[in-house]
């Protein structure tokens, strides 16, 4: 076990032992978070150097039901499946983040407001009580960097700009019902090792950034592709807008995909309107399958597009209902997929919410997309041709 891993575990144990910094309201025992009506209190500690450490976590556990689950050969249905689900809406994880102002160490003589930052997060499969990535202990985030008046520069294993600026705010649905689970659109939510990432400070709500992966993912010899992204965004209530260009190259430097994505949202009263699209241009080669479980082979140059329209409605102080329509169109193969999704979420308190969602998917002209399948992924999808599938999920999330 590395020194970084040991240090992180010791810090997290101290935080969970209750060494939290003083809050405006008296801290509550952590075991009472399930029933507390107090505002959320971060599990933080401030070290003598001024470094602030904060523990974070999400535990999302529930049940999922799928009809028309493809058999192992992708030739037809093997029936329905009811299964326990970890991370249906948000991947279960636990982590530690920190920040150290450099002026307190005498290292910010230019007055740039600079601080050292880091974030390490380990994914957890609550149905098996194991990590969710055999190649990475800190599978969700593992980066460090510097933030200040000149922007933020980070290094390590990091989420891409599509996930930062579009997933969750525009493209919603969680796992496995989201748009990024469609075969050609895995890069709408992905993270990579060996990344340098820079984001400018906000100027009247406008930011820009660059994301460069200088080496392939660690421990995955079949996924040594490299990612390059450029981002421009605007966020000033009630409007958010994001645009991302993503390029993937294989180990030999050949471009295997180029994707342009755009999303926007507008909030008015208790309603939030969302919409966006992505267009991916694929060339023959091995493309990472959504979720990193690939690769799959693309046989000929393809162009595919995906469109989403959605709305969120705060129908009551603790109730939110969301609806989405997704249309996927492979322009080269002339097949398409449609997804309809409805989510109801009830917030118990600042830490706990309960949710239920249903979705229905249809395929046409040979498309074989699916929410859940026993079959292997192909360039047509992971299900069987022209299948329709219904999914229902319910669960509980505990966040701190």
C-alpha positions, 0 to 999 in steps of 0.5 A: 500500500502506497504512502499516499493511500495510507495517509488518506486512510488515516485522514479519513478515519480522523474525520469519521471519528468526529474531529469536525471543525466548528459550524454555526450550528452544533454538530450532530452525531453522524449516526443521526444524519438519517433523521436530522433536519439540520443543514448539511455539515461537512466532515472537515478538519483544519490542520495547523498549517491551514490545510482543510481536509473534507471527507465525502461520500455517496451510498446509493443502493436499490433495486432494478427491474428490466424486461426483455434482457438479451441472451448471451448471444444477442439473438433474443430475450432471456426474460426479465431480471430483478437485481440489486443495484449499487449506484443507479443514480449516483455511483457509490463512493467514498473519498477525501479532498483537501486545500492548502492556502499557499499564502499561509506557507509564504508561497504566494508572494504575488497575491494570486490567492493560490492554494494547493488542492487534491481529490481522491475518491474510491468507487464502491459496489454496495451489492458486493462490498468491493471496489468497482474498478480492479485497476484503480483503488481510487477509481473515481478521482485521483488528482492534485493541483493548484487553484487561484486567480489565474484558474485551476491546473490539475494533474492525475485521474480526472473526469472529462469536461463532458461529465463536468459541464453536461452530465447531471446538469443537462443530460441526466438519468444516472446508471444505466439509463443515461445517454452516455450508455448509448454505444457511440457516446461513452465519452459523454461521461468518462475519466482518464488517467495521466491527464493535465486539465486547465480551467480559466477563472470565470469572467462574467460567467464564461469559462474555457478549458483544455483537457489533455491525456498524455498517456493511456489508462493505467493497467488496461492494455486494450484501452491505451487510447488518449483523450483531448478536449476543449471546453467553453461554458457559460453559467449565470443564473438562470442560464447554463450553457456548455460546449465540448470538443472531444477527440480520441486517438489510438496508441499509434496516434490515429484519430478514432473519434471526434465528438462535438457536444452541446447542452443548455438549461434555463430555470424559470420559477420551479421549472428547469428546462434542459436540452442538448445534443452530441455528434460523434464521428468514428473511424475504424478501430477499437472504441471504448465502450460506454463505462470503460468495459470495451473496447468494441470494433468499429468496422466502417467510418460512422457518424452518430447523433444523440439529442435530449430534451428534458424538464425538472419540476420542483412540485413541492419543497422536497419533491422533484419530478424529471422527464427526459426524451432521448433520440439516438440516430446512427446516420451511417447505419441508418438505425435509431433508438428512442428513450423515455424516462421519468424520475421522482425524487423525495428529499428526506433531509440534507443527507438522504433522498429516496428515488424511483424512476422508469424508462422505456427504450425502443430500437429500429432498423437493426439498432440493438441498444439496451439498458441491461443485457447478458450479451457482449457489446458490439457496434450495434449495441449490447442487446438484440436487434430492434428490441424494446425494453422497460426498466424500473428502479428505486433506491435510497441515497445517503450523501455527505 
